[in-house]
Amino acid sequence: MRALEEGLALREAGQLLAALPLLQKATEEEAGNAEAWYWFAVTQDSLGMESTAVHCYREALRLGCTRTAEAHAYLASSLQKTWNAAGGYGHIQRALAAQPGSALFHFIHGNILADMRRWKEAEAAYRTALGIDPAQGIVWHRLGQLLGASGRQHEAWEAYQTAYRHGDGF
């Protein structure tokens, strides 16, 4: 448990690279600790290591981690970022069923739908996210990309301007 506690303390301090080996050690020392697997996955994900995070999220879910909705959403996002949006679809559906008021989950849902070329549904998911939290610049930006790709240039421009005013978001 010590490796997990130390790894989480380093994460909290923003030292993700230093936390990573400790969180990995926690999963090795306590292979049945769902929370260790979850935090190891989230840390990998935060460092852009989505392909290795996928296995860890699955293990955390298999073991019954307490952050089930988040694990499903982040697994869905990691799958989408590793060119498997369809594989993430069921996971984001589970996350949204548990937390329908999460702007982040609707954003991830929109990204997955966009990658699956389900444009109208993706737009609706982004707009739902913005209805929950209109200050998310990244969502406005993705909406602008989607609108621009569909030939709705004026709406895309407005979305980009709004994105600029709100910054990066999430």
C-alpha positions in Angstrom: 0.0 0.0 0.0 3.0 2.3 0.6 3.8 2.4 -3.2 0.2 3.4 -4.0 0.2 6.2 -1.3 3.5 7.6 -2.5 2.5 7.4 -6.1 -0.8 9.2 -5.4 1.1 11.9 -3.4 3.4 12.5 -6.4 0.4 12.6 -8.7 -1.2 15.2 -6.5 2.0 17.2 -6.6 1.9 17.1 -10.4 4.9 14.8 -10.7 3.3 12.2 -13.0 6.6 10.8 -14.3 7.8 10.2 -10.8 4.5 8.7 -9.8 4.3 6.2 -12.7 6.9 3.6 -11.4 5.4 3.7 -7.9 1.9 3.1 -9.3 3.2 0.3 -11.4 4.9 -1.2 -8.3 1.6 -1.0 -6.5 -0.1 -3.0 -9.2 2.7 -5.6 -9.0 2.7 -5.8 -5.2 -1.1 -5.9 -5.0 -2.3 -7.3 -8.2 -5.9 -7.4 -6.9 -6.0 -3.8 -5.9 -8.5 -2.2 -8.3 -7.6 1.4 -7.2 -3.9 0.8 -7.9 -4.8 -0.3 -11.4 -7.1 2.7 -11.9 -4.6 5.3 -10.8 -1.8 3.6 -12.8 -4.1 3.8 -15.9 -5.1 7.4 -15.3 -1.4 8.4 -14.9 -0.4 6.6 -18.1 -3.4 8.3 -19.8 -2.4 11.7 -18.5 1.1 11.2 -20.0 -0.3 10.3 -23.4 0.3 6.5 -23.0 -3.2 5.6 -23.9 -2.3 2.3 -25.5 -0.9 0.9 -22.3 -3.6 2.5 -20.2 -6.3 0.5 -21.9 -5.2 -2.8 -20.3 -5.0 -1.1 -16.9 -8.5 0.4 -17.1 -9.8 -3.0 -18.1 -8.1 -4.6 -15.1 -9.4 -1.9 -12.7 -12.9 -2.5 -14.0 -12.6 -6.2 -13.8 -11.5 -5.9 -10.2 -14.3 -3.5 -9.3 -12.8 -0.1 -8.9 -14.8 2.5 -7.0 -14.6 5.0 -9.9 -16.5 2.8 -12.4 -18.1 5.6 -14.4 -14.7 7.4 -14.8 -12.9 4.2 -15.6 -15.4 3.4 -18.4 -15.2 7.0 -19.8 -11.4 7.2 -19.7 -11.2 3.7 -21.2 -13.5 4.8 -24.0 -11.4 7.9 -24.6 -8.1 5.9 -24.7 -9.7 3.4 -27.1 -10.8 6.3 -29.3 -7.3 7.9 -29.2 -5.8 4.5 -30.3 -8.0 4.2 -33.3 -10.7 2.0 -31.8 -13.6 4.4 -31.3 -16.1 1.6 -31.9 -14.5 -0.4 -29.1 -15.0 2.6 -26.7 -18.7 3.2 -27.6 -20.1 0.7 -25.1 -17.9 2.1 -22.3 -18.9 5.7 -22.9 -22.5 4.5 -22.9 -22.0 2.9 -19.4 -20.3 6.1 -18.1 -23.1 8.3 -19.4 -25.8 6.0 -17.8 -24.0 6.4 -14.5 -23.3 10.1 -14.8 -25.6 11.8 -17.4 -24.7 15.2 -16.2 -21.0 15.0 -17.0 -19.9 17.5 -19.7 -16.6 15.6 -20.0 -18.4 12.3 -20.7 -20.6 13.9 -23.4 -17.4 15.4 -24.9 -15.8 12.0 -25.0 -19.1 10.6 -26.5 -18.9 13.3 -29.2 -15.3 12.4 -30.1 -16.2 8.7 -30.4 -19.3 9.4 -32.5 -17.2 11.8 -34.8 -14.6 9.1 -35.3 -17.4 6.7 -36.1 -18.6 9.2 -38.7 -21.9 9.7 -36.9 -21.8 13.4 -37.5 -25.3 14.5 -36.3 -25.0 12.5 -33.1 -21.5 13.8 -32.5 -22.8 17.4 -32.9 -25.7 16.6 -30.4 -23.2 15.2 -27.9 -21.0 18.3 -28.1 -24.0 20.5 -27.7 -25.2 18.5 -24.7 -21.7 19.0 -23.2 -21.9 22.7 -23.8 -25.4 22.8 -22.3 -24.0 21.4 -19.1 -20.8 23.6 -19.2 -20.7 26.3 -21.9 -17.2 27.4 -20.8 -15.3 24.4 -22.2 -13.2 25.8 -25.0 -12.1 22.4 -26.2 -15.7 21.4 -26.8 -16.4 24.5 -28.8 -13.2 23.9 -30.8 -14.3 20.3 -31.7 -17.8 21.5 -32.5 -16.2 24.1 -34.8 -14.2 21.4 -36.5 -17.3 19.3 -37.0 -19.3 22.2 -38.3 -16.6 23.3 -40.7 -16.2 19.8 -42.1 -19.9 19.7 -42.9 -19.7 23.0 -44.8 -21.3 25.2 -42.1 -18.5 27.7 -42.1 -20.3 30.6 -40.4 -21.3 28.4 -37.5 -17.8 26.9 -37.3 -16.3 30.4 -37.1 -18.6 31.3 -34.3 -17.7 28.1 -32.4 -14.0 28.8 -32.9 -14.4 32.4 -31.6 -16.2 31.1 -28.5 -13.5 28.4 -28.0 -10.9 31.2 -28.1 -12.7 33.2 -25.4 -13.0 30.2 -23.1 -9.5 28.7 -23.5 -8.7 25.0 -23.4 -11.2 23.6 -20.9 -11.0 20.2 -19.4 
